[in-house]
Each structure stands twice: as structure tokens, then as C-alpha cells.
Amino acid sequence: MSNKENRHQHEEEQLKQQQAEAAENAEKETQAENNHQEAKSEETEELTPEQKLEKELETAKQTIQEQNDKYLRLAAEFDNYRKRTMKEKADLIKNGGEKTICAVLPILDDFERALQNMEKAEDVKAVYEGVDLIFQKFQKALTQEGLEKLNPIGETFDTDFHEAIALVPAPSEDQKGKVLDCVQTGYKLNDKVIRHAKVVVAQ
């Protein structure tokens, strides 16, 4: 037999040996895994009722702790939200009239100037016209803020808008229950009555 044939035969024997070793190792690993699973299963099966109860109790305690932590976080977030909302509400109440006051300030300046001019004015009609212009400007500013004047004369008496301060005999049958005169003007702010009109009603 030549040297070449001997090498070839030797290589085949080594390859077979390696394959056999690999198969043996794989079999050992499989066996070890099976033994581990069996041991784990036996360990679970071997738990006494007391141990099972203790394990369940530990799980329940962990769940309760997690829920408690979650509750505390939510409570803290809600408390922060409540404090922030209260502060915003307080600021709104405190400074809610700022816009209206700013709208009225120019009119206040006009009144100051008008009073100064009245001290040396000789033309009463001019003074009246100046004051009337300021009054119209004032009404316009309030209207822009949502104020609306009630005009009740001739309307049917309505307690939602009117306050009767006197009842008088009706001049005619069709005027019964109607408003004949307005003693004090009523106002609405953004469709809400903020002052009822004081009226005289025919009966």
C-alpha cells in the first residue's frame, strides 16, 4: 500500500472519530437538558401547600406594591393639577376685569380733561356736547365688552328681565300687563341679566 493510500485512510478514520465525538457530545447535551427539565418539574411538584401559599402571597404582595406606587404617582399628579387649577382660577378672579378696565381708562382720561375745561368754559352747550361724546364713547366701550341695555317700555312684563316697582291702571285694554315706564335701566352681560330693569306695569 502506498503512502498516499495510507494518508487517505488515516484521514477517513479521523473524520469518523470526530463525527462520533460530535454525536456523543450532542447526546450528552440533550440528556443534560432533559435532566434539568425533570429536576425543575420535580421541584415544582414537590412544593408543599404551605410553600405554594407563601409563593402566591409573595406574588400578591408584589402586585399590591406596584399598584400602590401607581396610585401614589397618580395622586401626586392630581394634586399638582388641582393646585395649578386653583391658582389659575384665583388669578382669573383677581385680574378678570383687567381687559374692561383697560378699555375704560381712555374714557377716564376724557372725563378728567372735560372737568378741567368746565372750570373755564363759558359755552354750556359746548360742554354738554363734549360730555355727551364721552358718554357715547363709554357706552360703546361697554357694548364691546358684551354689555347690552334693556329697553322694556311697551314690552310684556317678564320677571326674567323686569322688576315691578309700581302697578298702575292700564290706559287701554291692550296695555294690560305691559311695561309703561322704566325707572331704572336694566342690563345684560353676554345674554345674562346682571341688573333687572325697575319698571311701572299696567294692570
C-alpha positions in Angstrom: 0.0 0.0 0.0 1.4 3.4 -1.0 1.9 6.3 1.3 -0.9 8.3 -0.4 -3.4 5.5 0.3 -2.2 5.3 3.9 -2.8 9.1 4.4 -6.2 8.9 2.8 -7.2 6.0 5.1 -5.9 7.9 8.1 -7.9 11.0 7.3 -11.1 8.9 6.9 -10.5 7.4 10.3 -10.0 10.8 11.9 -13.2 12.1 10.3 -15.2 9.2 11.6 -13.8 9.7 15.0 -14.7 13.4 15.0 -18.2 12.6 13.9 -18.6 10.0 16.6 -17.4 12.5 19.2 -19.7 15.2 18.0 -22.7 12.8 18.1 -21.7 11.8 21.6 -21.5 15.4 22.8 -24.9 16.2 21.3 -26.4 13.2 23.1 -24.8 14.4 26.4 -26.2 17.9 26.0 -29.7 16.6 25.2 -29.6 14.3 28.2 -28.4 17.2 30.5 -31.3 19.4 29.2 -33.8 16.6 29.9 -32.4 16.1 33.4 -32.7 19.9 34.1 -36.3 19.9 32.9 -37.1 16.8 35.0 -35.5 18.4 38.1 -37.4 21.6 37.6 -40.7 19.7 37.2 -39.9 17.7 40.3 -39.1 20.8 42.2 -42.5 22.3 41.2 -44.3 19.2 42.1 -42.5 18.8 45.4 -43.8 22.2 46.7 -45.9 21.8 49.8 -49.3 23.6 50.1 -47.6 26.0 52.6 -44.9 26.8 50.1 -47.4 27.3 47.3 -49.4 29.6 49.5 -46.3 31.5 50.5 -45.3 31.9 46.9 -48.8 33.2 46.0 -48.7 35.6 48.9 -45.3 36.9 47.8 -46.7 37.5 44.3 -49.8 39.2 45.7 -47.6 41.5 47.8 -45.5 42.5 44.8 -48.7 43.3 42.8 -50.1 45.3 45.7 -46.8 47.3 46.0 -46.8 48.0 42.2 -50.5 49.2 42.4 -49.7 51.3 45.5 -46.8 53.0 43.7 -49.0 53.7 40.7 -51.7 55.2 43.0 -49.2 57.4 44.7 -48.0 58.8 41.4 -51.5 59.5 40.2 -52.4 61.1 43.5 -49.4 63.4 43.2 -50.1 64.3 39.6 -53.8 65.1 40.5 -52.7 67.2 43.5 -50.4 69.2 41.3 -53.2 69.7 38.7 -55.6 70.8 41.4 -53.1 73.4 42.8 -52.4 74.7 39.3 -56.1 75.0 38.5 -56.8 76.8 41.8 -54.0 79.3 41.1 -55.3 79.9 37.6 -58.8 80.4 38.9 -57.6 82.8 41.6 -55.6 84.8 39.0 -58.7 84.9 36.8 -60.9 86.2 39.6 -58.3 88.7 40.7 -57.5 90.1 37.2 -60.7 89.2 35.3 -61.7 92.8 34.9 -58.3 93.9 33.6 -59.5 94.0 30.0 -62.6 96.1 30.8 -60.6 98.5 33.0 -58.1 99.0 30.2 -60.9 99.8 27.8 -62.3 102.3 30.2 -59.1 104.1 31.1 -59.1 106.4 27.9 -62.6 107.5 28.8 -61.5 108.3 32.3 -58.8 110.5 30.8 -61.5 112.2 28.7 -63.6 112.9 31.8 -60.5 114.4 33.6 -59.9 116.8 30.7 -63.6 117.7 30.5 -63.7 118.6 34.2 -60.6 120.8 33.7 -62.2 122.6 30.8 -65.5 123.1 32.6 -63.7 125.3 35.2 -63.1 127.9 32.5 -65.8 127.1 30.0 -68.5 129.7 29.2 -70.4 127.9 26.5 -72.7 125.4 28.3 -73.8 123.9 25.1 -70.3 123.0 24.1 -69.6 121.5 27.5 -72.8 119.4 27.1 -71.8 118.2 23.7 -68.3 117.2 25.0 -69.7 115.3 27.9 -72.3 113.6 25.6 -69.5 112.4 23.3 -67.6 111.0 26.3 -70.8 109.2 27.4 -71.3 107.7 23.9 -67.7 106.6 23.9 -68.2 105.0 27.3 -71.4 103.1 26.1 -69.5 101.9 23.0 -66.7 100.5 25.2 -69.1 98.7 27.4 -71.0 97.3 24.5 -67.8 95.9 23.1 -67.3 94.1 26.4 -70.7 92.4 26.0 -73.0 94.8 27.9 -76.5 95.3 26.5 -79.1 97.8 27.6 -82.7 96.6 28.2 -85.4 98.6 26.6 -88.6 97.3 28.4 -91.1 100.1 27.7 -94.1 98.6 25.7 -93.0 95.0 26.4 -95.0 92.4 28.3 -93.9 92.3 31.9 -91.4 89.5 32.4 -89.8 88.7 35.7 -86.7 87.3 34.0 -85.9 90.8 32.9 -88.1 93.3 34.8 -88.7 94.2 38.4 -92.1 95.9 39.0 -91.9 98.8 41.5 -95.4 100.1 40.8 -98.7 98.9 39.3 -101.0 101.5 37.7 -104.3 101.2 35.9 -104.0 100.4 32.2 -104.8 103.3 29.9 -106.3 100.8 27.5 -107.2 97.1 27.4 -104.4 96.1 25.1 -101.8 97.7 27.5 -102.7 95.4 30.4 -99.6 93.5 31.7 -97.3 95.8 29.6 -94.5 98.0 30.9 -95.4 101.7 30.8 -92.3 103.3 32.2 -88.7 102.4 33.2 -87.5 103.9 36.4 -84.0 102.3 36.4 -82.4 100.8 33.3 -81.6 97.1 33.3 -78.6 95.5 31.7 -77.5 92.1 30.2 -73.9 90.9 30.0 -73.3 88.3 27.3 -77.0 87.4 27.4 -77.1 87.1 31.2 -79.2 89.6 33.1 -76.9 91.4 35.6 -79.5 94.0 36.6 -83.3 93.8 36.2 -85.0 96.9 34.9 -87.2 98.6 37.5 -90.5 99.3 35.8 -94.0 100.5 36.1 -96.6 98.0 35.0 -100.1 98.5 33.7 -102.8 96.3 35.3 
